[in-house]
């Protein structure tokens, strides 16, 4: 009875995971028993074998190890599911620290990759270079977990698991499995074909269906020869289906109804889900209310999709979002929008992509072969090849990595949708008296008041974010050297620098580069972006909606560019943030929301906002 009871509890907790992972049902009962009794019996069925190569015979993609069956294995025999332990679980930016702090781990990994280095640091470098041939990934998806806890985790299986080689027609599968009561992760190994004694055990390193076969080929670069390094890397804008993929359909407003819309003549009532609006919006023309039905202005912090319904039921109301505005707030779509209308550069260098204000960007889910081609052509020219890889829709540097390791780049698509952006290797730096020359980025608050006709404003008081350590093009896992967002990291100091203080310091540090001129190029960049974002109808562009007003935060960096032998400063757009945290804006400038709302809803001109479009 206990066995039946424990199996029922096991299924209640794990059936969705087993079904999603494709573990055949006839293995479930034995799996429950093996986990409960901690039975690791793979040694009864398999043997790890080191492959001997003649001197200089082994190619870089040839395996060092293999796993052989030492008995016949029937795929329908329920006993043939095996637990594989994990030798190392890590976050991708903590590899070096892990290896330095745990010498025994370093030696184990050196044995796995058959390292030839002598010193500790050389061994660490060699493991960092080779580990992506062995690393696997999983992420825990649960609404109960914080965003940080859902960031993908990487792991290396024990020697037997790591020794299994790739095949396009494998005889086994491996899948990660999280035992929920203990929060322990294993890998499950089970047959999908019958195997005879002496057969080599294989698995498919890149499972799933890929409409572009070269995407899969590129993902297999760590393990086998790839022949498309010299292919064309030019990018084309995808069709409307790509813009809709994974998104809840939004209804468009009834423009005919809204053509006779009347604005409220009295005090505007504001319903806001954002606490800082409720706290800091104090202008006499506005009144905070607790009921949406009473409001003239609806300010939501969750996505609003029903624009048509709002236009019909409440044509007098405003809402703080535009239909399909996600085309600029999600990173893969932002790159498409930014490139719109910029088919080629005028300098003749095909490695210089356009527009100049967008770092060269590839979608790792759909454009990995193009990224690989661009990477290899840069490598042939001896150019810097560091890339920053970011999830489509996360902020604060979460699940974001800087690397020049091609194997790692080719593995990253398995950890979720990401873009790879050319890392800015020559940023304009800022002299911090206590630190030295550091990276910084600038956050502008951008107000979209109208689409077709376009009305765009920028809040003049921008926000500075600075690194805490002097910049050098190394130690890319050092967060305080390469990243600027310090608000959300525990134990990390936040350096406060107001807009006017920055401008004064800039005039001293860069007397030959007027900030007014630099800012003109930044504002022009915003104008170009929003022209492109509204030039095409929804779902490929932001739609017209007279009821809509929106606030975004655009993060930019400055880098050095050279033209005709002269050094110029080029702004680079990093991302556009939806529903940004405006706490600092309110604390630094208490009239922030009074000014913003006056521009957006009262048609006032205020000296803190500049019209860009």
C-alpha positions in Angstrom: 0.0 0.0 0.0 2.9 2.3 0.9 4.3 1.8 -2.6 1.0 2.6 -4.3 0.6 5.7 -2.1 4.1 7.0 -2.7 3.8 6.4 -6.5 0.5 8.3 -6.5 2.2 11.2 -4.7 5.1 11.0 -7.1 2.8 11.2 -10.1 0.8 14.0 -8.6 4.0 16.1 -8.3 5.8 15.0 -11.4 3.4 13.8 -14.2 3.3 17.2 -16.0 7.1 17.3 -16.1 7.3 13.7 -17.3 4.8 14.3 -20.1 6.4 17.5 -21.2 9.8 15.9 -21.2 8.5 12.9 -23.3 9.4 10.2 -20.8 7.4 7.1 -21.8 4.9 6.1 -19.2 6.2 2.5 -18.7 9.3 4.0 -17.1 7.5 6.1 -14.5 7.1 3.4 -11.8 10.8 2.3 -11.9 11.9 5.9 -11.9 9.9 6.6 -8.7 11.6 3.6 -7.0 15.1 4.5 -8.2 14.7 8.1 -6.9 13.2 7.0 -3.6 15.9 4.4 -3.0 18.7 6.4 -4.6 19.6 3.7 -7.1 22.3 4.7 -9.5 22.8 1.5 -11.5 24.0 2.8 -14.9 27.2 0.9 -14.3 25.3 -2.4 -14.7 24.4 -1.5 -18.3 27.1 0.9 -19.6 30.8 1.4 -19.7 32.7 4.7 -20.2 35.4 4.3 -22.8 38.3 6.7 -23.5 38.9 7.0 -27.3 42.5 6.5 -28.4 43.7 8.7 -31.3 47.0 8.5 -33.1 49.1 11.6 -32.5 47.7 14.7 -34.3 44.8 12.5 -35.6 42.0 14.0 -33.5 40.1 16.9 -35.0 38.7 19.7 -32.6 35.2 18.3 -32.9 36.1 14.6 -32.3 34.9 13.2 -28.9 37.3 12.2 -26.2 35.0 9.7 -24.6 32.3 7.2 -25.6 29.8 5.1 -23.7 29.2 1.4 -24.7 26.4 -1.0 -23.7 27.6 -4.0 -21.8 24.3 -5.8 -22.1 21.3 -6.0 -24.5 18.8 -3.3 -23.8 15.1 -3.6 -24.7 13.5 -0.2 -25.0 10.2 -1.5 -23.8 11.7 -3.1 -20.6 10.7 -0.7 -17.9 13.9 -1.2 -15.8 16.0 0.5 -18.4 15.7 4.1 -17.1 18.8 5.4 -15.4 19.6 8.2 -13.0 22.6 10.3 -14.1 24.1 12.5 -11.4 25.4 16.0 -12.0 29.0 16.7 -11.4 28.6 20.5 -11.5 25.7 23.0 -11.6 26.5 26.6 -12.3 25.5 30.0 -13.7 27.4 30.8 -16.8 29.0 34.0 -15.3 30.2 32.1 -12.2 32.4 29.5 -13.9 35.8 31.0 -13.0 34.9 31.6 -9.4 33.6 28.1 -9.0 36.8 26.6 -10.5 39.0 28.8 -8.4 37.2 28.2 -5.1 36.9 24.4 -5.5 40.2 22.8 -6.6 38.7 19.3 -6.7 36.1 20.5 -9.2 38.8 22.0 -11.4 40.7 18.7 -11.4 37.6 16.8 -12.2 36.8 19.1 -15.2 40.4 19.0 -16.4 40.2 15.2 -16.4 36.9 15.3 -18.3 38.2 17.6 -21.1 41.7 16.0 -20.9 43.3 19.4 -20.2 47.0 19.9 -21.1 47.6 23.2 -19.3 50.0 23.4 -16.3 49.2 26.4 -14.1 45.9 26.8 -12.3 44.9 29.9 -14.3 45.7 28.2 -17.6 43.7 25.2 -16.5 40.7 27.5 -15.7 41.0 29.1 -19.1 41.1 25.7 -20.8 38.0 24.5 -19.0 36.2 27.7 -19.7 36.9 27.3 -23.4 36.0 23.6 -23.6 33.1 23.2 -21.1 30.4 24.1 -23.6 30.9 20.7 -25.3 29.7 19.1 -22.1 27.3 21.6 -20.5 23.5 21.2 -20.6 20.8 23.5 -19.4 17.4 23.7 -17.7 15.1 26.3 -16.2 12.5 26.0 -13.5 9.2 27.5 -14.7 7.0 28.4 -11.8 4.9 31.4 -11.0 5.9 31.0 -7.4 9.5 31.7 -8.2 11.1 35.1 -8.7 12.4 36.1 -12.1 15.9 35.6 -10.8 15.2 32.0 -9.7 13.8 31.2 -13.1 17.0 32.2 -14.9 18.4 29.1 -16.8 20.9 26.9 -15.0 23.8 25.1 -16.6 25.1 21.7 -15.5 27.7 19.1 -16.4 26.7 15.4 -15.9 28.9 12.9 -14.3 31.6 11.2 -16.5 29.3 8.6 -17.9 26.6 11.0 -18.8 29.2 13.4 -20.3 30.7 10.6 -22.3 27.6 9.9 -24.4 28.1 11.2 -28.0 25.9 12.8 -30.5 23.9 11.2 -33.3 21.2 12.5 -35.6 19.6 9.1 -35.2 20.2 8.4 -31.5 19.3 5.2 -29.6 18.8 7.0 -26.2 17.4 10.2 -24.9 18.5 12.2 -21.8 16.3 14.8 -20.1 16.7 16.8 -17.0 14.4 16.0 -14.1 13.6 18.0 -11.0 12.6 15.9 -8.0 10.2 18.4 -6.4 10.1 17.3 -2.7 13.9 17.5 -2.4 14.5 20.2 -5.1 17.2 18.0 -6.6 17.9 17.7 -10.3 18.9 14.6 -12.1 19.3 13.6 -15.7 17.2 10.7 -16.9 18.7 8.3 -19.5 16.4 5.9 -21.3 16.4 4.0 -24.6 14.3 4.9 -27.7 15.7 2.0 -29.7 16.8 -1.5 -28.8 20.5 -1.8 -28.2 22.8 -4.8 -28.3 25.8 -5.5 -26.1 28.8 -3.6 -27.6 26.7 -0.9 -29.2 27.7 2.8 -28.7 25.1 4.8 -26.8 24.2 8.1 -28.5 21.8 10.9 -28.0 20.7 13.9 -30.0 22.4 17.1 -28.6 19.9 19.4 -30.4 16.4 17.9 -30.1 13.3 19.5 -31.6 12.1 20.6 -35.0 13.9 23.4 -36.8 12.3 24.9 -39.9 15.8 26.1 -41.0 18.2 23.1 -41.0 21.2 25.4 -40.8 20.0 26.7 -37.4 20.3 23.2 -36.1 23.7 22.7 -37.9 25.0 25.9 -36.3 23.8 24.7 -32.8 25.9 21.5 -33.4 29.2 23.5 -34.1 30.8 22.4 -30.8 30.7 18.7 -31.9 31.0 18.5 -35.7 32.3 20.1 -38.9 30.3 23.1 -40.2 30.7 24.2 -43.8 28.7 27.5 -43.9 31.1 29.9 -42.2 31.4 32.1 -45.3 27.6 32.4 -46.0 25.8 35.7 -46.4 24.8 37.2 -43.1 22.4 39.9 -44.5 19.1 40.1 -42.6 15.5 40.4 -44.0 12.5 41.6 -42.1 10.1 38.7 -41.3 6.4 38.8 -42.1 3.5 39.7 -39.8 3.3 36.2 -38.3 6.7 36.6 -36.7 5.5 39.8 -34.9 2.4 38.0 -33.6 4.1 34.8 -32.5 3.7 34.2 -28.8 1.6 37.3 -28.2 -2.0 37.7 -27.2 -3.9 39.4 -30.0 -4.7 43.0 -29.4 -7.8 44.7 -30.7 -7.4 48.0 -32.5 -9.5 51.1 -31.6 -12.5 52.2 -33.6 -11.0 55.3 -35.1 -14.4 56.5 -36.4 -15.9 56.6 -32.9 -12.8 58.4 -31.6 -12.9 61.0 -34.4 -15.6 62.9 -32.5 -14.1 62.3 -29.1 -14.4 65.1 -26.5 -11.8 65.8 -23.9 -12.9 66.4 -20.3 -13.0 70.1 -19.5 -12.7 69.7 -15.7 -10.0 68.2 -13.5 -8.8 64.9 -15.0 -9.3 61.9 -12.7 -6.4 59.4 -12.7 -6.6 55.7 -11.8 -3.1 54.4 -11.4 -1.7 51.0 -10.5 1.8 52.6 -10.1 2.4 53.8 -6.6 4.8 56.6 -7.5 2.2 58.3 -9.7 -0.3 58.2 -6.8 2.4 59.7 -4.5 4.0 62.3 -6.8 1.3 63.4 -9.2 0.2 66.6 -7.3 -0.7 69.1 -10.0 -4.0 70.7 -9.4 -5.3 69.7 -12.8 -5.3 66.0 -11.8 -7.1 64.0 -9.1 -6.1 60.4 -8.0 -9.2 58.1 -7.8 -9.5 54.5 -6.6 -12.1 53.3 -9.2 -11.4 52.7 -12.8 -14.9 53.5 -13.8 -14.6 57.1 -12.4 -11.2 57.7 -14.2 -10.4 59.8 -17.3 -6.9 58.4 -17.3 -6.1 54.7 -16.8 -2.5 54.0 -15.9 -1.9 50.2 -15.8 1.2 48.3 -14.9 0.0 45.2 -16.7 -0.5 44.8 -20.5 -3.6 46.3 -21.9 -5.0 44.6 -25.1 -8.6 45.7 -25.6 -8.3 49.0 -27.3 -11.4 48.6 -29.5 -13.6 47.8 -26.5 -12.3 50.8 -24.7 -12.9 53.1 -27.7 -16.5 52.0 -28.0 -17.4 51.8 -24.3 -15.4 54.8 -23.0 -14.2 57.0 -25.9 -13.3 59.9 -23.5 -10.8 57.9 -21.5 -7.0 57.8 -21.9 -4.9 54.7 -21.4 -1.1 54.6 -20.9 -0.3 52.1 -23.7 -0.4 51.9 -27.5 -1.5 48.9 -29.5 1.5 46.8 -30.5 4.0 49.0 -28.7 5.9 45.7 -27.9 7.5 46.0 -31.3 10.0 48.4 -29.7 10.1 47.0 -26.1 11.0 43.4 -27.0 14.7 43.1 -28.1 14.4 40.9 -31.2 11.6 43.1 -32.6 13.4 46.3 -31.7 16.3 45.3 -33.9 14.0 44.6 -36.8 12.3 48.0 -36.4 15.6 49.8 -36.1 16.9 48.2 -39.3 13.7 49.1 -41.2 14.7 51.4 -44.1 18.4 50.9 -43.6 19.3 48.3 -46.2 23.0 48.9 -46.6 25.8 51.1 -45.3 27.5 53.8 -47.4 31.0 53.1 -46.3 31.6 50.0 -48.5 32.7 47.9 -45.5 30.1 45.1 -45.4 30.9 44.3 -41.7 29.5 47.8 -40.8 25.8 47.2 -40.3 23.2 49.9 -40.4 21.8 52.0 -38.8 25.0 53.1 -37.0 23.1 53.7 -33.8 22.0 50.0 -33.5 24.7 47.6 -32.3 24.9 44.7 -34.8 22.2 42.3 -33.6 21.2 38.8 -34.4 18.3 36.7 -33.2 19.9 33.6 -31.8 16.7 31.6 -32.2 16.3 32.2 -35.9 19.5 33.8 -37.2 22.3 31.8 -35.5 23.8 30.8 -38.9 24.0 34.5 -39.8 25.6 35.3 -36.5 28.2 32.5 -37.0 29.0 33.8 -40.5 29.4 37.4 -39.3 31.5 36.1 -36.3 33.9 34.1 -38.6 34.3 37.0 -41.1 35.2 39.3 -38.2 37.6 36.7 -36.9 39.3 36.5 -40.3 39.9 40.2 -40.2 41.3 40.1 -36.7 38.4 42.2 -35.3 37.1 42.1 -31.8 34.5 39.4 -31.4 32.9 39.9 -28.0 29.1 39.6 -28.0 26.5 40.4 -25.3 23.6 37.9 -25.3 20.3 38.9 -23.7 16.9 37.4 -23.4 14.2 39.0 -25.6 12.2 40.3 -22.7 14.2 40.6 -19.4 15.9 43.6 -17.9 18.4 44.4 -15.2 21.1 42.2 -16.8 19.3 38.9 -15.9 20.4 35.9 -18.0 22.8 38.2 -19.9 26.3 37.1 -20.8 29.4 38.5 -22.6 31.5 36.1 -24.6 33.8 35.6 -27.6 33.5 31.8 -27.3 31.8 30.5 -30.4 30.8 27.2 -28.7 29.0 29.1 -26.0 27.2 31.3 -28.5 26.0 28.1 -30.3 24.8 26.6 -27.1 22.9 29.6 -25.8 19.8 29.1 -28.0 19.0 26.1 -25.9 18.5 28.3 -22.8 15.7 30.3 -24.2 15.1 33.0 -26.9 18.0 35.6 -27.0 19.5 38.2 -29.1 23.3 38.5 -29.6 24.5 42.0 -29.9 28.0 43.1 -30.8 29.6 44.2 -27.5 30.8 47.8 -27.5 34.5 47.3 -27.2 35.4 51.0 -27.4 32.9 52.8 -25.2 33.2 56.5 -24.3 34.2 56.4 -20.6 33.6 58.6 -17.7 36.2 59.6 -15.1 35.1 58.7 -11.6 37.5 60.3 -9.2 37.4 57.4 -6.8 37.6 54.6 -9.4 39.0 55.8 -12.8 37.5 55.5 -16.3 34.3 53.6 -16.1 31.5 52.5 -18.5 28.2 54.4 -18.2 24.9 54.4 -19.9 22.3 57.1 -20.2 18.5 56.5 -19.7 16.1 58.8 -21.4 12.4 59.0 -20.6 10.6 59.1 -23.9 6.9 60.1 -24.2 4.8 58.9 -27.1 1.8 61.2 -27.4 0.4 60.4 -30.8 0.9 58.0 -33.7 0.1 59.1 -37.3 0.5 62.0 -36.8 3.6 61.3 -34.7 4.2 63.3 -31.5 7.3 62.3 -29.5 8.9 64.1 -26.5 11.9 63.4 -24.4 12.3 64.3 -20.7 15.4 66.6 -20.6 16.7 65.3 -17.3 18.3 62.0 -18.3 19.6 59.5 -15.8 23.2 58.2 -15.5 24.2 54.7 -14.6 27.8 54.0 -14.0 30.0 50.9 -13.5 31.8 50.6 -10.2 35.2 49.4 -11.6 37.5 50.8 -14.2 36.8 49.4 -17.7 39.1 47.0 -19.5 38.2 44.5 -22.2 38.7 41.5 -20.0 37.2 39.7 -17.0 33.7 39.6 -18.5 32.2 37.9 -15.6 33.0 40.9 -13.4 29.6 42.5 -13.2 30.7 45.8 -11.6 33.2 46.3 -14.5 31.0 45.6 -17.5 27.4 46.4 -16.3 26.0 49.6 -15.1 22.7 48.6 -13.4 23.6 48.5 -9.7 20.1 49.3 -8.2 19.1 45.6 -7.9 22.3 43.9 -6.8 22.8 43.2 -3.1 26.0 44.5 -1.5 26.8 46.6 -4.6 27.2 50.4 -4.2 25.1 52.7 -6.3 26.9 55.9 -7.5 24.5 58.8 -7.8 25.2 61.4 -10.5 22.6 64.0 -11.5 22.1 65.2 -15.1 23.5 68.7 -14.6 26.5 67.5 -12.6 27.2 65.0 -15.5 27.1 67.8 -18.1 29.5 69.9 -16.1 31.9 67.0 -15.7 31.5 66.1 -19.4 32.6 69.6 -20.4 35.8 69.2 -18.4 36.5 65.6 -19.5 35.6 66.1 -23.2 36.0 69.8 -24.0 36.3 69.0 -27.8 32.9 67.2 -27.8 29.9 69.5 -27.0 27.3 67.6 -25.0 24.6 69.6 -26.9 25.9 68.2 -30.2 26.1 64.6 -28.7 22.5 65.0 -27.5 21.3 66.2 -30.9 22.4 62.9 -32.4 20.7 61.0 -29.6 17.4 62.8 -30.2 17.7 62.2 -33.9 18.1 58.5 -33.2 14.9 58.5 -31.2 13.1 60.3 -34.0 14.4 57.7 -36.6 13.3 54.8 -34.4 9.8 56.0 -33.9 9.4 56.9 -37.5 10.3 53.3 -38.4 8.1 51.9 -35.6 5.0 53.7 -36.9 5.7 53.5 -40.7 4.1 50.1 -41.1 0.6 49.0 -39.9 0.0 46.7 -37.0 1.1 44.1 -36.1 4.5 45.1 -37.6 4.3 48.6 -36.2 2.8 50.7 -33.4 -0.9 51.5 -34.2 -2.7 54.8 -34.2 -4.8 55.2 -31.1 -6.0 58.7 -30.1 -6.8 57.4 -26.6 -3.2 56.3 -26.0 -0.3 57.9 -24.4 2.9 56.1 -23.4 6.1 56.5 -21.4 9.2 54.4 -22.2 12.8 54.4 -20.9 15.4 54.2 -23.7 18.9 53.1 -22.6 21.9 54.2 -24.7 25.6 54.0 -24.6 28.2 56.2 -26.4 31.1 54.7 -28.4 33.9 56.0 -30.4 33.7 55.9 -34.2 36.2 57.1 -36.8 35.4 58.9 -40.0 37.9 60.4 -42.4 40.6 60.1 -39.7 38.5 61.9 -37.1 37.2 60.4 -33.9 33.4 60.9 -33.5 31.0 60.0 -30.8 28.2 57.6 -31.8 25.2 56.9 -29.7 24.1 53.2 -29.5 20.6 52.2 -28.6 20.7 49.3 -26.1 17.0 48.7 -25.4 13.6 50.4 -24.9 11.9 49.5 -21.6 8.2 49.0 -21.1 6.8 50.2 -17.8 10.2 51.4 -16.4 11.0 51.9 -12.8 10.6 55.7 -12.3 11.3 55.8 -8.6 14.6 57.6 -9.0 13.1 60.1 -11.4 10.5 61.0 -8.7 13.1 61.3 -6.0 15.6 63.3 -8.0 12.9 65.5 -9.7 9.7 65.7 -7.6 7.7 67.4 -10.4 8.6 64.5 -12.8 5.0 63.2 -13.1 3.4 66.7 -13.0 5.5 67.7 -16.0 5.0 64.3 -17.8 1.2 64.4 -17.4 1.0 68.1 -18.4 2.6 67.3 -21.7 0.7 64.0 -22.3 -2.8 64.9 -21.2 -3.0 68.7 -21.1 -1.2 69.6 -24.3 1.1 71.9 -22.3 4.6 72.8 -23.2 7.0 72.5 -20.2 10.7 73.4 -20.1 11.7 69.9 -18.9 10.5 68.2 -22.1 11.7 68.6 -25.6 9.6 67.7 -28.7 11.5 65.3 -31.0 8.8 64.5 -33.5 
